[in-house]
Amino acid sequence: MKAVVLVAMYEKDQVLPLPNIYGKNLTIKFGGIDGCDCDKIMKYIEEKKIDATPLITHRMKFKDIMEAYEIFENRRDGVIKIAINMKE
């Protein structure tokens, strides 16, 4: 079984494209979390147990984080997710 984990907060209601989902043999589960498992998820990504590469459309340095927020907020440049390099 493969899983997709989406860590996000939304200001508006989200709409699922149900006609596009039907017939794909998917199981979809939703639930709120308090973020206590985020460290485990990040470890799985680091250990390459989860491949988040297709979701990351932008990579930016921490010093450019305000620009990253602006890009994401305004949905510029086909952004899906931005990875921030904390070491640079």
PyMOL commands that set and color helices and strands:
alter all, ss='L'
color gray80, all
select helices_A, chain A and resi 18-21+38-46+53-55+62-73+76-78
alter helices_A, ss='H'
color red, helices_A
select strands_A, chain A and resi 56-61+81-85
alter strands_A, ss='S'
color yellow, strands_A
deselect
rebuild
show_as cartoon
